[in-house]
Amino acid sequence: MNAPRLGTVSGARSFQAQYPGRCPDCRGQITLGDDVHYDVEGRIVHDACPLHLDDLNDAGTPCRNCFLIHAGECM
């Protein structure tokens, strides 16, 4: 078993998931071996929640001038 390691933004001890579950932060699946830690409420969450491409697609189309997604015209 690997020793707990510090590596999260909050400084919580990180470890590898030993059981599958669901991350309450991103609602994504936690699979065996994912890097996780306990949050302040005692829930197991991902160290870094995965980025979901569907979330980006719903946000809009990047501007061709500044490459940002914004409402209205580019400044």
C-alpha positions in Angstrom: 0.0 0.0 0.0 1.3 3.5 -0.8 1.8 5.9 2.0 -0.6 8.9 2.1 0.8 11.9 0.2 0.1 15.6 0.4 -0.9 16.9 -3.0 -4.4 18.4 -2.9 -5.2 22.1 -2.9 -6.6 21.9 0.6 -3.5 20.0 1.9 -5.5 17.0 2.7 -3.8 13.6 2.6 -4.3 11.9 -0.8 -4.7 8.2 -1.3 -5.8 5.8 -3.9 -9.5 4.8 -3.9 -10.0 1.2 -2.8 -13.7 1.1 -3.7 -15.8 2.5 -6.5 -18.2 5.4 -5.8 -19.4 8.8 -6.9 -17.6 12.1 -6.3 -20.0 14.6 -4.6 -18.1 17.6 -6.1 -18.2 16.7 -9.8 -20.8 13.8 -9.6 -18.3 11.7 -11.7 -17.4 8.1 -11.0 -14.6 7.3 -8.6 -12.9 4.1 -9.8 -10.4 1.9 -8.1 -7.0 3.5 -8.0 -8.2 7.1 -8.5 -6.4 9.7 -6.4 -8.9 10.9 -3.8 -9.0 12.6 -0.4 -11.5 13.3 2.4 -13.1 16.8 2.1 -13.9 19.0 5.2 -17.3 17.2 5.5 -15.6 13.7 5.6 -16.7 12.8 2.0 -14.3 11.1 -0.4 -13.7 13.3 -3.5 -11.3 13.4 -6.4 -8.0 15.1 -5.9 -8.7 16.8 -9.2 -12.1 16.3 -10.7 -11.9 15.3 -14.4 -12.8 17.8 -17.0 -16.0 16.8 -18.9 -16.0 17.8 -22.6 -19.8 18.1 -22.4 -19.5 21.0 -20.0 -17.3 22.8 -22.5 -19.7 22.2 -25.3 -22.6 23.7 -23.4 -20.6 26.8 -22.6 -20.5 28.2 -26.1 -18.1 28.7 -29.0 -14.7 30.4 -28.4 -14.2 33.8 -30.0 -12.0 33.7 -33.1 -10.2 36.9 -32.0 -9.5 36.3 -28.3 -10.3 32.5 -27.9 -12.5 33.2 -24.9 -16.2 32.3 -24.5 -18.1 35.5 -23.8 -21.5 37.0 -24.3 -21.7 39.7 -26.9 -19.0 41.1 -29.1 -15.3 40.9 -28.5 -13.7 44.0 -27.0 
